[in-house]
Amino acid sequence: LFRSLYNVRFTAPEFTSLCPMTGQPDFAHLMIDYVPGEWLVESKSLKLFLGSFRNHGAFHEDCTISIARRHDDFLYLDVTARNDWSSTLGEDNRSYLYNSASLSALISRYIDPNQEIFSYFKVRGSWAEVGNDTDPYQLVQTFSVPGQGYLGLTTLSTPSVKLNPDLKPEKVTSTEFGLEFAVLDNKLNVDLSIYDITTTDLIYNVPVPAATGYSFFKQNIGEVSNKGVEINIGASLVQTESFKWNTSLFYAKNENKLVSLSEGLDTIEYNRTNSGNASIRATVGGGIGDIFGSVWDTNDSGRNLVNAEGIPIASSPDKLLGNAQPDWLGGWLNTLSFGDISLSFLIDARIGGQIFSGTSAGLDSSGVSERSLEYRDSGITLDAINTGTNSANTSNITGQQYWGAMSGIAENYIYDQDNIRLREFSLGYRLPGLSSLGIQSGSLQLIGRNLFFLSKSADDIDPEAMLGTGLGAQGFASYNMPTLRSLGLNLTLNF
């Protein structure tokens, strides 16, 4: 009776796997989906989702209520409320609620009811919160007990991180506005998005003085802001029976800013070189991925300094040299087909941002780069102030001394990441006459990826050859494996 009156659909609990230790389900969910009857003037739906999962001893439960409303095939509203319970957070903080709402409107019927220009026109806006917990075993402090302690005594080893039973969930709040429209009978379409994302209460290991007995305290800290715009333009340039050409352009720009950290802390260092001459940091007022390092030291008049032997002097490694994040990203995709032949290629661009090349510095220091051949035979007398005489430098140094000193100055190896490359290329042929062999269709395709640069600012390295994708790895290159150019042949048969 309840089902017939309210049109409620129940999805039975689903178990995806069993925990090997407890034998209990790792993940389960129950969904209740309410769809209104025809008697409602406006369309609505209500969904309730209950879920739980285990992960390495941690238990996570959630309850989500989603309401959708449609008015006159014009206005669409979605509202969601979700509450999570996580065992990786303290008892007072393990339950956290976050919500979202989105509203979109198809306004083409009002601005161009006859579709003389606009095939469709849509505006949208959304606001959302997301909560994140942390890894298991981050609340209660534990100490390691070795099997055999010093002189047979029981000893405890202090961990480097002091855990925190009062951790709160991280919170991400985002706002987005956008529009989509198509013109000329869908031959040209545009999708524009503007967003503002704020992350607060980041769970992070904060460096502390050694006198505390630890290296880090695990705390909720700071606020990070990301604001940006994304534009996607697609066009059908040619559409005939024998020839088709579709193209699309993509542009994305993001501005990252560290708004605040915790009291008494205005900088976090993610990574530094072994020599300490360069580091990746996040500084309040700056951005995540700021590169700090040494420069050729100067006097008050701005003249470069050398020591008594005539060797360049490096400054302290606290000068802002750049940021690893790009100013903007772009791409251009083309797909062409002529009869049974198809061709596609993707050109992408990364403009802005810097990278410190420890690879180049190491090669110069060892004298194995082409650049280090300079001054090898003649030596050089640098135009600088000699700190030994406090006057113009007259001391000649060898090429080895020069490159040994210059390779230790980080600013010499800060490269712009600007590059434009042919990211992907494919040439395909649709194989005819396969039906007699019991094959519905088939194609042969030559595929190439990361084929070559159209332009590149960094001469020595591929700017994408960083240590990794983590916050402490972006912006550093240090003897990374070269990026690969690949070519392949793909045969596809459909039976």
Secondary structure, 3 states (H helix, E strand, C coil): CHHHHHCEEEEEEEECCECCCCCCECEEEEEEEECCCCCCCCEEEEEEEEEEEEECCEEEEEEEEEEEEEECCCEEEEEEEEEEEECCCCCCCCEEEEEEEEEEEECHHHHCCCCCCEEEEEEEEEEEEEEECCCCCCCCCCCECCCCCHHHCCCCECCCEECCCCCCCEEEEEEEEEEEEEECCCCEEEEEEEEEEEEEEEEEEEECCHHHCCCEEEEEEEEEEEEEEEEEEEEEEEECCCEEEEEEEEEEEEEEEEEECCCCCCEEEEEECCCCCEEEEEECCCCEEEEEECCECECCCCCEEECCCCCECECCCCEEEEECCCCEEEEEEEEEEECCEEEEEEEEEEECCEEEEHHHHHHHHHCCCCHHHCCCCCCEECCCEECCCCEECCCEECHHHHHHHHCCCHHHHEEECCEEEEEEEEEEEECCCCHHHCCCEEEEEEEEEEEEEEEECCCCCCCCCCCCCCCCCCCEECCCCCCCCEEEEEEEEEC
